[in-house]
Amino acid sequence: MDYFKEYAGTKTYRDLIEEYYKEHKLKRDPDYVKEIAPQFEYNIYIRDFLNDNPDKSKRDAIEHWKIKKSMRGNNKYVRSDLKNKI
């Protein structure tokens, strides 16, 4: 959809379909990480937290997110967030 919105009026549906197949092929690559738009801070935080702490659960990530967003400053995950009490 991002591709379609970006090129509205300049690309054909065939171009859109070809782009879809490229994206679909990329998703099969285990090293592929799709960029999350900046307005989705929660999703970015959860993904970064879980990548940095494979031994933690999503529930742990959510609890740390709640603490992080209640504090002043940015909402990006940093390792020191683990020091915050749940």
C-alpha positions as YAML, in Angstrom:
chain: A
units: angstrom
residues:
- id: 1
  name: MET
  ca: [0.00, 0.00, 0.00]
- id: 2
  name: ASP
  ca: [2.87, 2.39, 0.74]
- id: 3
  name: TYR
  ca: [4.19, 1.86, -2.76]
- id: 4
  name: PHE
  ca: [0.76, 2.49, -4.26]
- id: 5
  name: LYS
  ca: [0.27, 5.69, -2.24]
- id: 6
  name: GLU
  ca: [3.75, 6.96, -3.05]
- id: 7
  name: TYR
  ca: [3.35, 6.48, -6.78]
- id: 8
  name: ALA
  ca: [-0.38, 7.21, -7.12]
- id: 9
  name: GLY
  ca: [-1.20, 8.20, -10.67]
- id: 10
  name: THR
  ca: [2.25, 7.37, -12.04]
- id: 11
  name: LYS
  ca: [2.32, 3.58, -11.80]
- id: 12
  name: THR
  ca: [0.04, 0.90, -13.20]
- id: 13
  name: TYR
  ca: [-1.58, -1.99, -11.41]
- id: 14
  name: ARG
  ca: [0.97, -4.24, -13.10]
- id: 15
  name: ASP
  ca: [3.74, -2.23, -11.40]
- id: 16
  name: LEU
  ca: [1.91, -2.62, -8.09]
- id: 17
  name: ILE
  ca: [1.63, -6.39, -8.54]
- id: 18
  name: GLU
  ca: [5.33, -6.69, -9.39]
- id: 19
  name: GLU
  ca: [6.21, -4.68, -6.29]
- id: 20
  name: TYR
  ca: [3.95, -6.95, -4.21]
- id: 21
  name: TYR
  ca: [5.83, -10.04, -5.43]
- id: 22
  name: LYS
  ca: [9.18, -8.39, -4.62]
- id: 23
  name: GLU
  ca: [7.97, -7.62, -1.08]
- id: 24
  name: HIS
  ca: [6.57, -11.13, -0.69]
- id: 25
  name: LYS
  ca: [9.94, -12.62, -1.73]
- id: 26
  name: LEU
  ca: [11.79, -10.35, 0.72]
- id: 27
  name: LYS
  ca: [9.59, -11.53, 3.60]
- id: 28
  name: ARG
  ca: [10.88, -15.07, 3.08]
- id: 29
  name: ASP
  ca: [14.43, -13.91, 3.79]
- id: 30
  name: PRO
  ca: [15.13, -14.55, 7.51]
- id: 31
  name: ASP
  ca: [17.41, -11.49, 7.66]
- id: 32
  name: TYR
  ca: [14.76, -9.13, 6.29]
- id: 33
  name: VAL
  ca: [13.42, -6.63, 8.82]
- id: 34
  name: LYS
  ca: [10.63, -4.39, 7.63]
- id: 35
  name: GLU
  ca: [10.96, -0.78, 8.67]
- id: 36
  name: ILE
  ca: [8.27, 0.36, 11.09]
- id: 37
  name: ALA
  ca: [7.00, 3.90, 10.54]
- id: 38
  name: PRO
  ca: [8.09, 6.33, 13.28]
- id: 39
  name: GLN
  ca: [4.55, 7.01, 14.51]
- id: 40
  name: PHE
  ca: [4.29, 3.39, 15.70]
- id: 41
  name: GLU
  ca: [6.54, 3.86, 18.73]
- id: 42
  name: TYR
  ca: [4.91, 1.01, 20.64]
- id: 43
  name: ASN
  ca: [5.65, -1.54, 17.89]
- id: 44
  name: ILE
  ca: [9.22, -0.30, 17.52]
- id: 45
  name: TYR
  ca: [9.80, -0.48, 21.28]
- id: 46
  name: ILE
  ca: [8.37, -4.00, 21.58]
- id: 47
  name: ARG
  ca: [10.43, -5.32, 18.65]
- id: 48
  name: ASP
  ca: [13.65, -3.71, 19.92]
- id: 49
  name: PHE
  ca: [13.03, -4.94, 23.48]
- id: 50
  name: LEU
  ca: [12.42, -8.54, 22.39]
- id: 51
  name: ASN
  ca: [15.40, -8.55, 20.02]
- id: 52
  name: ASP
  ca: [17.68, -7.36, 22.83]
- id: 53
  name: ASN
  ca: [16.14, -9.68, 25.46]
- id: 54
  name: PRO
  ca: [15.28, -13.05, 23.90]
- id: 55
  name: ASP
  ca: [14.80, -14.54, 27.35]
- id: 56
  name: LYS
  ca: [11.99, -12.06, 28.16]
- id: 57
  name: SER
  ca: [8.34, -12.35, 27.15]
- id: 58
  name: LYS
  ca: [6.10, -9.98, 25.27]
- id: 59
  name: ARG
  ca: [4.33, -9.32, 28.55]
- id: 60
  name: ASP
  ca: [7.65, -8.11, 30.01]
- id: 61
  name: ALA
  ca: [8.12, -5.84, 26.99]
- id: 62
  name: ILE
  ca: [4.64, -4.37, 27.43]
- id: 63
  name: GLU
  ca: [5.23, -3.70, 31.13]
- id: 64
  name: HIS
  ca: [8.49, -1.91, 30.38]
- id: 65
  name: TRP
  ca: [6.77, 0.06, 27.60]
- id: 66
  name: LYS
  ca: [4.13, 1.30, 30.05]
- id: 67
  name: ILE
  ca: [6.86, 2.54, 32.38]
- id: 68
  name: LYS
  ca: [8.85, 4.09, 29.54]
- id: 69
  name: LYS
  ca: [5.93, 6.04, 28.07]
- id: 70
  name: SER
  ca: [5.03, 7.46, 31.49]
- id: 71
  name: MET
  ca: [8.50, 9.00, 31.79]
- id: 72
  name: ARG
  ca: [9.75, 12.19, 30.20]
- id: 73
  name: GLY
  ca: [11.91, 11.97, 27.11]
- id: 74
  name: ASN
  ca: [11.75, 9.77, 24.05]
- id: 75
  name: ASN
  ca: [10.10, 6.38, 23.94]
- id: 76
  name: LYS
  ca: [12.92, 4.46, 22.27]
- id: 77
  name: TYR
  ca: [14.11, 1.27, 23.90]
- id: 78
  name: VAL
  ca: [17.46, 1.39, 25.66]
- id: 79
  name: ARG
  ca: [19.02, -1.43, 27.67]
- id: 80
  name: SER
  ca: [18.84, 0.64, 30.86]
- id: 81
  name: ASP
  ca: [15.01, 0.36, 30.69]
- id: 82
  name: LEU
  ca: [15.44, -3.03, 32.37]
- id: 83
  name: LYS
  ca: [16.49, -1.23, 35.54]
- id: 84
  name: ASN
  ca: [13.04, 0.36, 35.87]
- id: 85
  name: LYS
  ca: [10.85, -1.40, 38.40]
- id: 86
  name: ILE
  ca: [7.80, -3.22, 37.08]
...
